């Protein structure tokens, strides 16, 4: 048995290929939507993919299961409770199927979602003891999958179900059994997930804080506290996966160049310009009304969070090499309305006579100076997650997560400068561009964010935001620890 994991940074997604090399067959567990990575791996290893296995209806990405099964002729296996609207093989608790000499046994493990299952893979010729557990969104490395994604009203009953799944099913296995989850570091399907992508039952039993001896009430409180805000696009993923995403045939749709009449036509259709250049490039010069979503591992999450799925976008990029990754991230979250990219970039946009807005780079020293200036002090919005804000922030800042900002505009001042702050400058650039597009004309994104602020010795406040302080925020020398 050979087990290979594939990771998507930013999305925090892990998929697994389990191969019986002696028989030349394999199964893929919880595949991403851009499935060429599995097809290429199978071809290189001379393997035939006979099964596509899914642990649950995913909330955080569009599954590649339907596409992979259609292209390879594989059997698409998922828990019976998923009730897919397309061809599949529903698996009930205790059902087994073989991939060559490897036997997969399905176990019901509800909690993260109600139809969630886990799969134990074993070799009956060697005693039948499971080697890996494919735990999906239940037992993670250093964490446990959250249970509130299908509504606050389900959070506690699903937590009770998760407790039983962990203690009555998964933790009954030997300490040596490997744990291969679907959600890894960076996933918003839980908090505190380790950067390590696999573990063992024994290690998690000893070191996962949510597996420590505790009653179910204490477990539910610990599990449900401090979870990150859920992106808007999560609401689309479960019904999309259940109905069956559009078949792509294993091909990622390319992003085409636009210029002249084609670009005009896209803009006439109310296309949004998404600036995928660096935060510094966007700060210095930008297309008015554009949304800053810099290329990188977080692009897809923020695209899904802030842009309506049916609204066309036109990308502004620094490097054409970024386009393939941007296309992949878009389809992973079900976004298929990309009109194209501006051929020739910002320089071509300028040459066509279209407007360009000039800005400036703004760092923590600039923020400290302006905060000390009295009446002209900016209104500071910390756009990180609430847990990050509570662990330390610029004194006097209010907290509004970047993903929630569009719904909180009415309470923001239009008669004073606004500075947005995060941990690196990425989310602050996203937030500042959103505010400018909504008519706030004196907005800057703080380069570097809180780590730079702390490193320069400026004071730090702690605890939640009361959202009420709109006055000047003086800065004093040294740390306020």
C-alpha positions as CSV (number, residue, x, y, z in Angstrom):
1,X,0.0,0.0,0.0
2,X,1.3,3.4,-1.0
3,X,-0.3,6.6,0.4
4,X,0.4,10.0,-1.2
5,X,-1.1,13.3,0.0
6,X,-1.7,16.4,-2.0
7,X,-2.0,19.8,-0.3
8,X,-3.5,23.1,-1.5
9,X,-2.0,26.0,0.5
10,X,-4.4,28.7,1.5
11,X,-7.5,26.5,1.1
12,X,-6.0,24.1,3.6
13,X,-7.2,21.1,1.6
14,X,-5.6,17.7,1.7
15,X,-6.5,14.8,-0.7
16,X,-5.0,11.3,-0.6
17,X,-4.1,8.7,-3.2
18,X,-4.1,5.2,-1.8
19,X,-2.5,2.7,-4.2
20,X,-2.1,-1.0,-4.4
21,X,1.0,-1.1,-6.5
22,X,1.0,-4.8,-6.9
23,X,-2.4,-4.7,-8.6
24,X,-1.8,-1.4,-10.4
25,X,-5.0,0.2,-9.0
26,X,-5.7,3.2,-6.7
27,X,-8.4,5.2,-5.0
28,X,-8.4,9.0,-4.6
29,X,-9.9,10.4,-1.4
30,X,-11.6,13.8,-1.3
31,X,-10.2,15.1,-4.7
32,X,-9.8,18.8,-5.6
33,X,-11.7,20.1,-8.6
34,X,-8.6,20.4,-10.8
35,X,-8.1,16.7,-11.1
36,X,-5.1,16.6,-13.6
37,X,-2.8,16.2,-10.6
38,X,-4.2,12.7,-9.9
39,X,-4.4,11.7,-13.6
40,X,-0.7,12.6,-14.1
41,X,0.3,10.8,-10.9
42,X,-1.6,7.7,-11.9
43,X,-0.1,7.7,-15.4
44,X,3.4,8.1,-14.1
45,X,3.0,5.2,-11.7
46,X,1.1,3.1,-14.2
47,X,-2.0,3.0,-11.9
48,X,-5.6,2.8,-12.8
49,X,-8.0,4.8,-10.6
50,X,-10.8,2.5,-9.8
51,X,-12.5,4.4,-6.9
52,X,-13.1,8.0,-5.9
53,X,-13.9,8.1,-2.2
54,X,-15.5,11.1,-0.4
55,X,-15.8,11.5,3.3
56,X,-18.6,14.2,3.2
57,X,-20.3,16.9,1.3
58,X,-17.7,19.6,1.3
59,X,-18.4,23.1,2.5
60,X,-15.1,24.7,1.5
61,X,-14.5,23.7,-2.1
62,X,-16.0,22.2,-5.1
63,X,-15.3,18.5,-5.3
64,X,-13.5,16.9,-8.3
65,X,-15.1,13.5,-7.5
66,X,-17.8,13.6,-10.2
67,X,-15.3,14.7,-12.9
68,X,-12.6,12.1,-11.8
69,X,-15.1,9.3,-11.8
70,X,-16.5,10.3,-15.2
71,X,-13.1,10.4,-16.8
72,X,-11.7,7.2,-15.3
73,X,-14.8,5.1,-15.0
74,X,-14.1,4.8,-11.3
75,X,-16.8,4.1,-8.7
76,X,-17.7,7.2,-6.8
77,X,-18.2,6.2,-3.1
78,X,-19.7,8.5,-0.5
79,X,-21.7,8.0,2.7
80,X,-25.3,7.1,2.0
81,X,-26.6,10.2,3.8
82,X,-25.0,12.4,1.1
83,X,-27.8,11.6,-1.4
84,X,-25.9,12.8,-4.5
85,X,-28.0,13.7,-7.5
86,X,-25.6,12.0,-9.9
87,X,-24.3,8.5,-10.2
88,X,-22.5,7.2,-7.1
89,X,-22.2,4.2,-4.8
90,X,-23.7,5.0,-1.4
91,X,-21.9,3.4,1.5
92,X,-23.5,2.6,4.9
93,X,-21.8,2.0,8.2
94,X,-19.7,-1.2,8.0
95,X,-19.8,-1.5,4.2
96,X,-16.6,-2.6,2.5
97,X,-15.1,-2.4,-1.0
98,X,-11.8,-3.5,-2.4
99,X,-9.1,-1.5,-4.3
100,X,-6.9,-4.4,-5.4
101,X,-5.9,-6.1,-2.2
102,X,-6.7,-3.1,-0.1
103,X,-10.0,-3.2,1.7
104,X,-11.8,0.1,2.6
105,X,-14.3,-0.1,5.4
106,X,-16.8,2.8,5.8
107,X,-17.7,4.0,9.3
108,X,-20.3,6.6,10.1
109,X,-18.6,9.6,11.8
110,X,-21.2,12.4,11.8
111,X,-20.4,15.7,13.4
112,X,-18.6,18.0,11.0
113,X,-21.5,17.3,8.7
114,X,-24.4,14.9,9.3
115,X,-23.6,12.5,6.5
116,X,-19.8,12.4,7.3
117,X,-18.0,9.0,7.1
118,X,-14.5,7.8,7.7
119,X,-12.7,5.0,5.9
120,X,-10.2,2.5,7.3
121,X,-7.9,1.0,4.7
122,X,-6.4,-2.4,5.5
123,X,-4.7,-5.4,3.8
124,X,-6.6,-8.5,4.7
125,X,-3.6,-10.7,3.7
126,X,-1.6,-9.1,6.5
127,X,-4.1,-9.5,9.3
128,X,-6.7,-6.9,8.3
129,X,-5.6,-4.2,10.8
130,X,-6.2,-0.7,9.4
131,X,-3.1,1.1,8.2
132,X,-4.5,4.5,7.4
133,X,-7.7,6.1,8.6
134,X,-9.1,8.6,6.1
135,X,-10.8,10.9,8.6
136,X,-12.0,13.7,6.4
137,X,-13.3,16.6,8.5
138,X,-13.6,14.7,11.8
139,X,-10.3,14.0,13.5
140,X,-7.7,16.5,12.2
141,X,-4.1,16.9,13.1
142,X,-4.1,18.8,16.4
143,X,-7.7,19.7,16.1
144,X,-11.3,18.5,15.4
145,X,-13.6,19.7,12.6
146,X,-16.0,22.4,13.5
147,X,-19.7,21.6,13.8
148,X,-21.3,25.0,13.2
149,X,-21.0,25.2,9.4
150,X,-24.6,24.2,8.7
151,X,-26.1,26.8,11.1
152,X,-25.8,27.8,14.7
153,X,-28.9,25.7,15.5
154,X,-27.0,22.6,14.5
155,X,-23.7,23.4,16.2
156,X,-24.4,21.8,19.6
157,X,-26.2,18.6,18.4
158,X,-23.5,18.1,15.8
159,X,-20.9,18.6,18.5
160,X,-22.5,15.8,20.5
161,X,-22.4,13.6,17.4
162,X,-18.7,14.5,16.8
163,X,-17.9,13.5,20.4
164,X,-19.4,10.1,19.9
165,X,-17.7,9.7,16.5
166,X,-14.3,10.4,18.0
167,X,-14.6,8.3,21.2
168,X,-16.8,5.4,20.0
169,X,-15.3,5.0,16.4
170,X,-12.0,6.7,15.6
171,X,-10.2,6.4,18.9
172,X,-11.0,2.7,19.3
173,X,-8.2,2.1,16.7
174,X,-4.7,1.2,17.8
175,X,-2.2,4.0,18.5
176,X,-0.1,3.0,15.4
177,X,-2.9,3.6,12.9
178,X,-2.2,6.6,10.6
179,X,-4.6,9.5,10.4
180,X,-5.0,11.2,7.0
181,X,-7.6,14.1,7.2
182,X,-9.0,16.3,4.5
183,X,-8.6,19.6,6.3
184,X,-5.1,20.9,7.1
185,X,-3.5,24.1,8.2
186,X,-5.2,27.1,6.7
187,X,-8.6,25.5,6.4
188,X,-11.5,27.5,7.8
189,X,-13.2,24.2,8.7
190,X,-11.6,24.4,12.2
191,X,-9.1,26.4,14.2
192,X,-5.7,25.3,15.6
193,X,-5.0,22.7,12.9
194,X,-1.3,21.7,12.9
195,X,0.9,22.4,9.9
196,X,1.7,18.6,9.8
197,X,-0.6,16.9,7.2
198,X,-0.8,13.5,8.8
199,X,-0.5,11.9,12.3
200,X,-1.3,8.7,14.2
201,X,-4.2,7.9,16.5
202,X,-1.8,7.6,19.4
203,X,-0.2,10.9,18.9
204,X,-3.5,12.7,18.6
205,X,-4.9,10.9,21.6
206,X,-1.9,12.3,23.6
207,X,-1.6,15.7,22.1
208,X,-4.8,16.9,20.5
209,X,-6.4,19.2,23.2
210,X,-9.9,18.3,22.1
211,X,-9.2,14.6,22.8
212,X,-8.2,15.2,26.4
213,X,-10.6,13.5,29.0
214,X,-13.6,15.8,29.3
215,X,-17.4,15.5,29.3
216,X,-19.4,16.2,26.2
217,X,-20.5,19.7,27.4
218,X,-16.9,20.8,28.0
219,X,-15.9,19.3,24.6
220,X,-18.7,21.3,22.8
221,X,-17.7,24.6,24.5
222,X,-14.0,24.1,23.6
223,X,-14.8,23.0,20.0
224,X,-17.1,25.9,19.2
225,X,-15.1,28.7,20.8
226,X,-12.8,30.9,18.7
227,X,-13.8,29.4,15.3
228,X,-12.9,31.7,12.3
229,X,-15.6,33.6,10.4
230,X,-17.1,31.6,7.5
231,X,-16.6,32.9,4.0
232,X,-19.8,33.7,2.1
233,X,-19.0,31.1,-0.7
234,X,-19.3,28.2,1.8
235,X,-23.1,28.5,1.5
236,X,-22.8,27.5,-2.1
237,X,-20.4,24.5,-1.8
238,X,-22.6,21.9,-0.2
239,X,-25.6,22.2,-2.6
240,X,-23.2,22.4,-5.5
241,X,-21.4,19.2,-4.5
242,X,-24.7,17.4,-3.8
243,X,-26.2,18.4,-7.2
244,X,-23.0,17.7,-9.1
245,X,-20.7,20.4,-10.3
246,X,-20.3,21.0,-14.0
247,X,-18.0,18.5,-15.7
248,X,-14.7,20.1,-16.8
249,X,-13.3,17.0,-18.4
250,X,-10.1,17.3,-16.4
251,X,-9.2,20.6,-18.1
252,X,-8.8,23.9,-16.3
253,X,-10.5,26.6,-18.4
254,X,-7.8,29.1,-19.4
255,X,-8.0,32.9,-18.7
256,X,-7.8,34.7,-22.1
257,X,-6.2,38.1,-22.8
258,X,-8.5,41.1,-23.4
259,X,-7.9,44.3,-25.2
260,X,-9.7,46.9,-27.3
261,X,-13.3,46.0,-28.1
262,X,-13.2,42.7,-26.1
263,X,-12.2,44.6,-22.9
264,X,-14.8,47.3,-23.6
265,X,-17.4,44.6,-24.0
266,X,-16.5,42.9,-20.7
267,X,-16.6,46.3,-18.8
268,X,-19.9,47.1,-20.4
269,X,-21.2,43.8,-18.8
270,X,-20.3,45.3,-15.4
271,X,-17.2,43.2,-15.1
272,X,-15.3,43.9,-11.9
273,X,-11.6,44.5,-12.3
274,X,-9.7,42.3,-9.8
275,X,-6.1,43.5,-9.3
276,X,-4.0,40.4,-8.6
277,X,-0.8,42.4,-8.5
278,X,1.2,42.9,-5.3
279,X,-0.2,45.0,-2.5
280,X,2.6,47.6,-3.1
281,X,1.9,47.8,-6.8
282,X,-1.8,48.4,-6.0
283,X,-1.0,51.0,-3.4
284,X,1.2,53.0,-5.9
285,X,-1.1,53.0,-8.9
286,X,-4.5,51.3,-9.5
287,X,-7.5,51.2,-11.7
288,X,-10.3,53.2,-10.0
289,X,-12.9,50.8,-8.4
290,X,-10.7,47.7,-8.7
291,X,-10.6,45.1,-6.0
292,X,-7.2,44.2,-4.7
293,X,-6.9,40.4,-4.4
294,X,-3.1,39.7,-4.8
295,X,-2.1,36.5,-6.5
296,X,-1.0,33.9,-3.9
297,X,-2.5,31.0,-1.9
298,X,-5.4,33.1,-0.5
299,X,-6.7,34.5,-3.8
300,X,-9.5,31.9,-4.2
301,X,-10.8,32.3,-0.7
302,X,-11.1,36.1,-1.0
303,X,-12.6,35.9,-4.5
304,X,-15.3,33.6,-3.2
305,X,-15.8,35.7,-0.1
306,X,-16.2,39.1,-1.8
307,X,-17.3,38.6,-5.4
308,X,-20.7,37.4,-6.5
309,X,-20.4,34.1,-8.3
310,X,-22.2,35.3,-11.4
311,X,-20.4,38.6,-11.7
312,X,-17.7,38.6,-14.5
313,X,-14.2,39.7,-13.5
314,X,-11.3,41.0,-15.5
315,X,-7.9,40.3,-14.0
316,X,-5.0,42.7,-13.8
317,X,-1.8,40.7,-13.3
318,X,1.9,41.4,-13.2
319,X,3.0,38.0,-14.5
320,X,1.2,35.9,-17.0
321,X,2.7,32.9,-15.1
322,X,0.1,33.6,-12.3
323,X,-2.9,33.0,-14.5
324,X,-3.0,29.2,-14.3
325,X,-2.9,29.2,-10.5
326,X,-5.6,31.9,-10.4
327,X,-7.8,29.9,-12.8
328,X,-7.4,26.8,-10.6
329,X,-8.2,28.7,-7.4
330,X,-11.3,30.2,-9.0
331,X,-12.8,26.9,-10.1
332,X,-12.1,25.3,-6.8
333,X,-14.6,27.6,-5.1
334,X,-17.1,27.3,-8.0
335,X,-16.2,30.6,-9.7
336,X,-16.5,30.3,-13.5
337,X,-17.3,33.8,-14.7
338,X,-13.7,35.0,-15.4
339,X,-13.9,37.1,-18.5
340,X,-10.2,37.3,-19.0
341,X,-7.2,39.5,-18.1
342,X,-6.0,42.9,-19.3
343,X,-3.5,42.2,-22.1
344,X,-0.4,44.4,-21.4
345,X,-1.4,45.1,-17.8
346,X,-1.6,48.6,-16.3
347,X,0.7,50.1,-18.9
348,X,-1.7,49.1,-21.7
349,X,-4.6,50.4,-19.7
350,X,-2.9,53.8,-19.4
351,X,-2.0,53.8,-23.1
352,X,-5.7,53.4,-24.0
353,X,-6.5,56.6,-22.2
354,X,-8.3,55.0,-19.3
355,X,-8.0,56.5,-15.8
356,X,-5.4,55.5,-13.3
357,X,-5.5,56.4,-9.6
358,X,-2.2,57.2,-8.0
359,X,-1.6,56.3,-4.3
360,X,1.2,55.8,-1.8
361,X,2.9,53.2,0.3
362,X,1.9,53.5,3.9
363,X,3.8,51.8,6.8
364,X,3.5,51.5,10.5
365,X,5.7,54.6,11.1
366,X,3.3,56.6,9.0
367,X,0.4,55.3,11.0
368,X,2.1,56.1,14.3
369,X,2.9,59.6,13.1
370,X,-0.7,60.3,11.9
371,X,-2.3,58.8,15.1
372,X,-0.2,61.3,17.2
373,X,-1.3,64.2,15.0
374,X,-4.5,64.8,17.0
375,X,-7.5,66.0,15.0
376,X,-6.3,64.5,11.7
377,X,-5.8,61.0,13.2
378,X,-7.1,58.2,11.0
379,X,-9.9,55.9,11.9
380,X,-8.1,52.5,12.3
381,X,-9.9,49.3,11.3
382,X,-8.3,46.0,12.1
383,X,-9.5,43.5,9.4
384,X,-8.1,40.3,10.8
385,X,-10.1,37.5,12.5
386,X,-11.5,38.3,15.9
387,X,-9.1,35.9,17.7
388,X,-6.2,37.7,16.1
389,X,-7.5,41.1,17.1
390,X,-8.0,40.0,20.7
391,X,-4.5,38.7,20.9
392,X,-3.1,42.1,20.2
393,X,-4.0,45.2,18.2
394,X,-3.3,48.9,17.6
395,X,-4.8,50.8,20.5
396,X,-8.1,52.4,19.6
397,X,-8.6,50.3,16.5
398,X,-12.0,48.7,15.9
399,X,-12.4,45.2,14.6
400,X,-14.3,44.4,11.4
401,X,-13.1,41.3,9.5
402,X,-12.3,42.0,5.9
403,X,-15.0,39.6,4.8
404,X,-17.6,41.4,6.8
405,X,-16.6,44.9,5.9
406,X,-19.1,45.3,3.0
407,X,-22.0,44.8,5.4
408,X,-20.7,47.3,7.9
409,X,-20.2,50.4,5.8
410,X,-23.0,52.5,7.3
411,X,-21.2,52.9,10.6
412,X,-17.9,54.1,9.2
413,X,-16.9,57.8,9.0
414,X,-16.6,59.5,5.6
415,X,-15.2,62.7,7.0
416,X,-11.8,61.5,8.2
417,X,-9.0,59.2,6.9
418,X,-9.3,55.5,7.3
419,X,-6.4,53.1,7.8
420,X,-6.9,49.3,7.5
421,X,-4.5,47.0,9.3
422,X,-4.0,43.2,9.2
423,X,-1.0,40.8,9.8
424,X,0.9,41.3,6.6
425,X,-0.7,43.9,4.4
426,X,-2.8,41.4,2.3
427,X,-6.1,41.7,4.0
428,X,-5.7,45.4,4.6
429,X,-5.1,45.9,0.9
430,X,-8.3,43.9,0.1
431,X,-10.3,46.0,2.7
432,X,-8.9,49.3,1.6
433,X,-9.7,48.6,-2.1
434,X,-13.3,47.6,-1.1
435,X,-13.8,50.8,0.8
436,X,-12.5,53.0,-2.1
437,X,-14.8,51.2,-4.5
438,X,-17.7,52.1,-2.1
439,X,-16.9,55.8,-2.1
440,X,-14.5,56.2,0.8
441,X,-11.8,58.4,-0.8
442,X,-9.3,58.7,2.0
443,X,-8.2,55.2,2.7
444,X,-4.8,53.6,3.2
445,X,-3.7,50.0,3.8
446,X,-1.0,49.7,6.4
447,X,2.0,47.8,4.9
448,X,3.3,45.0,7.2
449,X,0.5,45.2,9.7
450,X,0.7,44.4,13.4
451,X,3.9,42.4,13.4
452,X,5.7,45.4,12.0
453,X,3.9,47.7,14.5
454,X,5.1,45.5,17.4
455,X,8.6,45.2,16.0
456,X,9.0,49.0,16.0
457,X,8.1,49.2,19.7
458,X,4.7,50.8,19.4
459,X,2.1,50.0,22.1
460,X,-0.3,47.1,21.8
461,X,-3.8,46.7,23.3
462,X,-5.6,43.4,24.0
463,X,-9.1,42.1,24.2
464,X,-12.3,42.4,22.0
465,X,-13.3,45.5,20.2
466,X,-16.2,47.6,21.5
467,X,-16.7,49.1,18.1
468,X,-17.4,52.5,19.6
469,X,-14.1,54.5,19.6
470,X,-14.0,57.0,16.8
471,X,-11.9,59.6,18.5
472,X,-8.2,60.4,18.1
473,X,-5.9,57.5,19.2
474,X,-2.7,58.8,20.7
475,X,0.5,56.8,20.6
476,X,3.1,56.7,23.3
477,X,6.6,55.4,23.1
478,X,7.4,51.8,24.0
479,X,5.3,48.7,24.4
480,X,2.1,48.7,26.5
481,X,2.5,45.1,27.7
